């Protein structure tokens, strides 16, 4: 799964820690999501989309290996 969390987060000038605090996870979790090492649960993806004010499908996309 690919994502644009970092792209949208930085465009809104939100730090990894700010995003993590907003959705009650660690900064390391945000880093892992942004680097593709961790695929978030549906609930976590929805929380991220609420903070970034974008539809979840704009942030997370399936790739050819999914």
PESULNOR-V540406 format. One line per field, one symbol per residue. ss: DSSP state (H for helix, E for strand, L for the rest). psi: psi as a letter, one per 20 degrees, with the letter a starting at -180 (. if undefined). burial: + if it has 9 or more other C-alpha atoms within 8 Angstrom, else -. Layout:
ss->???
psi->???
burial->???
This chain:
ss->LEELHHHHHHHLLLLHHHHHHHHLLLHHHHHHHHLLLLLLLHHHHHHHHHHHLLLHHHHEELLLLL
psi->pqrkggghghhjlprggggghhjlrqhhggghghjjipoqrggghhgghggilqqhihhppqahi.
burial->+-+++--+++---+-+--+++-+--++-++++++-+-------+++++++-+---+--+++-----
